[in-house]
Amino acid sequence: MQNKSLGTAIAQRRKELGMTQLALAEKMGVTDKAVSKWERDLSHS
């Protein structure tokens, strides 16, 4: 089993739920830019 990054896991689950980065960001109270950074493993905060 291959380990996947946190960003990959976030992106995969978001897509499984049929959500856009913006929709996820709004639910979490962050910006879509933050979600994008998470998914690209550029930030973990």
C-alpha positions in Angstrom: 0.0 0.0 0.0 1.4 3.3 -1.0 1.3 6.3 1.4 -0.4 9.4 0.0 0.2 12.9 1.1 -2.3 14.8 3.3 -3.0 17.1 0.3 -3.7 14.2 -2.0 -6.1 12.7 0.6 -7.9 16.0 1.0 -8.3 16.5 -2.8 -9.5 12.9 -3.3 -12.1 13.1 -0.5 -13.3 16.5 -1.7 -13.8 15.2 -5.2 -15.6 12.1 -3.9 -18.0 14.4 -2.2 -18.5 16.4 -5.4 -17.2 19.6 -3.8 -15.2 22.4 -5.3 -12.3 23.9 -3.4 -14.5 27.0 -2.8 -17.3 24.9 -1.3 -14.9 23.1 1.0 -13.3 26.4 2.0 -16.6 28.0 2.8 -17.6 25.0 5.0 -14.3 25.3 6.8 -14.2 29.0 7.2 -11.0 29.4 5.1 -10.2 30.7 1.6 -10.2 28.6 -1.5 -6.5 29.6 -1.8 -5.8 27.9 1.5 -7.5 24.7 0.3 -5.5 24.9 -2.9 -2.2 25.2 -0.9 -3.2 22.2 1.3 -3.9 20.1 -1.7 -0.6 20.9 -3.3 1.2 20.3 0.1 2.4 23.8 0.2 0.9 24.5 3.6 -0.5 22.5 6.5 -2.0 25.3 8.5 
